[in-house]
Amino acid sequence: MIPYGKQNITTEDISAVIEALQSDFLTQGPRIKEFEELFASYVGSKFAVAVSNGTAALHLCTLALGVKEGDKVITTPITFAASANCIRYCGGEVVFSDIDPGTYLLDIEKVRTILENAPKGTYKGIIPVDFAGRAIDIEAYRKLANEYNLWIIEDACHAPGGYFIDSYYNKQRCGNGNYADLAIFSFHPVKHIACGEGGMITTNDEALFNKLLALRTHGITRNESEYNNSVEFACGQKSESNHYPGWYMEMQTLGFNYRITDFQAALGTSQLQRANEGLIKRRTIASNYANAFKDVPFVKGQSELIEGHAYHLYIIEVENRFELYNYLRENKVFAQIHYIPCHLMPYYRQLGWEEGDLPNAESYYKGCISLPMYPTLSLDEQNFVIELIYSFYSNK
């Protein structure tokens, strides 16, 4: 069986998890901070907050930015539903904008048109997605956002280690905080870094960082300098001490239990050591696909290796996609489809979205298929996939 994605768990990973399980902390221990600091260093951000999954990361971002009922936020329809749902969790209104058919990323010119056609202040933020691992130009989005006083959450779940080249010819890593207010990552098993489940938020904004720390843990703080109640109240009696007792804590806002465990963080830290090696392997696999499908009539889409692309997915567009999908499965190759356009999910249809609203996204969906892409995919396995696709279309 050849799946579209697969985790790679090594003996070093297993040892790291066992060591965490045998330690004094299963959760809220030192391995979480270690993972956060190493991950922040890896992407180049000042701060990182580890959480239970990528969806929790998105939700905490919208909470920290103050999204409330009626707030309008723009995002792409070609993404996992959580990129949009996080707005709804806070009562906000999701405004989908179409993709660029050449990159599959949120089209900045279409976003600009949406903003220009409404009074300033209509929209609160933008959630662009580094879809498939291709880094979106967050610098360009930052300039646009500044014109309209918008915040940006970069959904970089597909792109740890990915980057784009900015206007000064510098490599800007996804999630480094130089342009987006917040960025999020996922550690689901098929992602570059696997924790089983898990997520990370990165930022360069210390105020947002501190908000996230509280929101992650029920809105509770144990920082004495932030307490509102008196020392006397905290002690339960009159006290000559100016210090709060060791047991004391305050819930100052409505938060959630979105913590990650120490053994998940230990696995993530171990996996992070191989992150660059994994990127190299993914790019080699992408290069093989690109060479195999260059200038063939039955494949549309990306035929060149793209600088800075993290290649979480390798997507081609084809005719007879449904038949190809079934043919591959019959031969034990489990390709996948990423994604059904969010705006045409029944939930969002009920909110007024219809077929024809976003023609580029809808056209893309009719032909897209994600081929196997993971670092342990062997050359023989990849060649088998390529040969199957050639065989399928040679009989058409």
N, C-alpha and C positions, 0 to 999 in steps of 0.2 A: 504494500500500500504506500502510495506517495501522496501525502496531504499537501495543502497549499501552504501551511505553516507548521512549525514544530519547535518545541523548546529543546534546548541542549543542556542537560544537567550532568555535570562532571563530578568526579570523586572529590574535587576541591569544594564544589558547591555543597555536596552532601556533608562533608566534614564541617563546613562552616555552620550549617543548620544544626547538626548534632551538638557542636560546641555551644551554640546559643541555647538549645534545649536543656543542656546540662548546667547552664549558668543560673544565677540568682534571678534573672529577669526574663520572663516570656513576653512582656509588653511594657511599654513606658520606661525602657532601660537605655543603656548607653549606645547600643548598636543602631538605634534609630538616628540619633544625632550624627553618628559616624557616617551613616549612609547619606544623610542630608548634606553634610559638608563635602563628601567626596563627589556627590552628584552635582552640587553647585559648582565645584571646581571643574568638573568635566564639561558642563555646558557654558561655563563662564559667567554665571550669575553671582550676585552677592549673597542671596538667601535661597533656601529650599525648605519646603515643608512636606514631609512624607505623610501620605494618607492611605486609606483602605483600598481605594481603586480610582481609576481615572474619572468616573462619574462623580464620585465624592469630591475630587479635585475641582471639577467644573462647578459643582454646586457651591463649594466654599468660595470660589472666585466671584461668582455672581452675588453671593451674600456680602463678601468683603467690599465689593464695589457699590453696594447699596441698591441693587436692582429691586424694584418694587412693582406693585400692580400697575399695569398700563404702560410701563416703560418699553419702548421699542428698541430691539436689538437686531442687527443684521448678521446673518450667517449663510453658509453654503448648504445646498440640499444634498450634496454628495459627500456624506460623512456618516458616521455612526450616529444614531438618534440622540445620544447623550449631549452632543455638541449644541443641539437646539433645545433639548428638554430642560437643561439647566436654567434657561431663561424662564420657562414655564413654572419650574419649581418655586420661583419667587413671584409668580403672578405676572411676569412680563409678557410682551407680545413678540413672537418670532416673526421676523421679516426675512424670507429667503430671497437671495439674489443669485443670478445664474452664474455658471462656470465658464471659464475660457476653454473651448473645446480642444485647444492645443496643449494645455497643461493640466487640465482637470481641476485647477484651483479656482477659488473665488475670483471672479473677474473684477478688478478694481475699477474699471471704467463703468461697469454696470452699477457698482456700488455708488460711484460718484453721481451717476444719473439719479439714483434713488434719493440721495442727499440733496441734490440741486433742485429736485422737484417738490421739496417740502420746506416749510419754514425752519430756520435754524432752531435747534432745541427739540425738534420732533424725535430725534433718535439719540440714544444714550451711549451705544457702544457697538463694536464689531467683534465677531468671533471668527477670524479666518483659520483655516485648517491646513496644516502641512500634509496634504493628502498623499497617501502611498509612500511618503518619505520625502517628497519634493518640497523643498523649503520655499515658502511664499516670501515675497519681498516685503518684509515688515517695515522696512524703512519707508517705502512708498506709502504704505498704509498709515504709518505714523504721521506723515505730512498731511495726508487727507484727514485723518482723525483730528489733528490739531486745528484745521480749518473750521471744524464743526464741534469742537470741544467734546470729543468722544474718547472713551477708554477702549483698550484693546486687550482681549484675552486670546493668546495664541494657542490653539490646540495643536500641540506638537507630539501627540501620542504615537504617531508613525515615524517620528524623525529625530530621536536622540542621536547626536553626532552629525546630523545634517546641517547644511549651511547655505547661505546665499552670498553673493558678492555685492557689497554696498557701493554707493556712489563714489567712495574714496578707494575702491578696489581692495577693501578689506574683507576677509571671511567673517561673516556674522553667524555664529552657531544658533541653531533653533533654541529658543528659550533662554537666551543669555540676558534678557532683561533690558537691553539697550534701546529697544523700541516699543515692545509690548509692555503694558502695565503688569500683566501676569501671564504665565505660560503653564501649560499642564502636560503631563506625561502619564503613560499607562505601563504597568508591568504585568499585564496579562501574559499567559504562557507563549502566545505566538509573537509577542513583541520582541524587540532587540534585547531587552533586559527583562528576565522573567522572575517574578516573585510568587507565582501562583495567582495571586491578585495583589494589587497595590497601585499606588499612583504618587505623583510628585507635583508640587507647585513651585515654580521658580519666579523670583522677582528681584528687582533692585530697590524696591520701595520699602523702607524699614517699617513705616506705619502700617502698610498692608500686611507685611510679614507678621507683625505682632497681632493684628486682627485675626489672621489665619490660624495662628497658634491657639488663640482662645476659642475660635469657632470650631476647630477640630476636636476639642475636648469639652463639649457641653456648654461652651461660653464661660468656662471656669478659669480663673487666674489664681496662682499662688505667689504672685509677685507683690510683696508687701507695699511697694511704692505706689501700687495701683488701687489699694483697698479703699473702699468708701466708708464702711462701718468703723466705729471706734475700737480702740484696743480694749476698752472696758467691755464693750459688747462681745467682742471676740473671746475674751477670757471668761465671760459669764459672771464676772464680779469686778469690784474695784481692784485696780492693780497699779502698783507704783512703777511697773515696767513700761517702757515706751515701745516694747516689741510685741508683736502678735504671737500667740502660741503656735507651736509647730503643726498642730492639726488643722489650723484655720485655712479656709479658702473662700473665695466669693464667686458666685455665678453672676456675671454682670451683663450678659446678653444671652439670647437664646441660641445655643449652639447644638452640635451633634456629636455623636461618638463615631468619628471618622478616622480613628487611629489605625496605624499599621502595627504589626507585632514585631518583636525583636528578631524572631527566627525568619520572618519574611525579609526584614532589613538585612540580616546576615546573608541571606541568599542573594539579595540584590547587590550587596557590596561585593560578593564573590563574582557575580556575573559581570559587574561593572569593570572588573579587571580585564575581561576579554572583549569589551565593547568595541574597541578599535579593530581587533582581529575579526570580529563578526562583520563589521562594516566592509572590510576588505573582501571578505568572502562573498558578501551580498553583491558587491559591485562586480566581482568576477562572474557570478551567475548572471547578473543583468547584462554584462557584456556578451556572454555566450548567447543569450536570448536575442539581443539586439543584432548580432551578426547573423544568427539563423533566420531572422524574420525581416532582414533588410531588403526592401524592394520586392517583396513577394506580394502577389495580388490579393491574397486572402487575408492579409493582416493590415489593419490600419492602426495608427497611433505611434507611440514613442519607439523610434528605431535607432536612436543614438544614446550613448551613455551621457547622462546629465551630471555636470559637476555639482557637488554638494548634495546630491540626492541620496537619501539614506536607504532607499529600496526596502522598505517594509513589505511592499507589494510590487510585483511586476505585472502590469496590466496591458493587455492588447484588446483591440476592438476588432470584431469579426462579424461576417455574415453567418447565418445559421448557428448562432451562439447556443441555442437550446439543444440542438442536435449534437454539437461539439461537446458541450458539457456532459451530456449523457454518454457519448462515445468514450470520453476520457474516464468516466466513472466505471464503465463496463470493463475497462482495462486497468482498474485499480489506481487511477490518478484522480485525486479528489480536489479539482480546481474549485474556486469559489467566486462569488459575484460580490463586488464592492462598489457601490451600494445601491439598494433600492432608493430612489430619490425620497428624501424625508418628507417633502411637501405633499407627496402622494400616499403617505401612510394614512390609514383611515382616521387616526386621531387628528392629523393636520388637515385632512379633507373636511372634517367636521368644522374646522375653524375657517373654512372658506377657500382653501387652495384647490386648484383644479388642473387637470391635464391641459397642457398648452401654456401654462403660466411661465414655465422655465424650459424653453425648447432645447437648449444645449444640454442640460442635465438629463432631460428625458431621452434625447437621442443617444447620448452616451450610454445610458442604462440598457438600451436595447441591444448593444453589441459588446459590452465590456465583459471580460473574464480575467480573473487573477490566476496566474500560473504558479506552480510550486516555487517558493522562495524562502529559504532558510539556510543558515550556514553549514549544516551537516548534509545538505543535498549533494549527492555525489555527481560527478560528471556523467557517469553511466546512466544514473537516474534522470538527469536533465536531458541527456540525448534521447532517452526513451520517450520523454514527454514531447520533445521537438519532433521526433519521428512519427509519433501518433498524430500530431496535428497535421504534418505534411501528408500522412497517409489518408486522413479524413478528407482533406480538400482535394487530393488527387483523384478521389472517386466521385467528386461533385461535377 
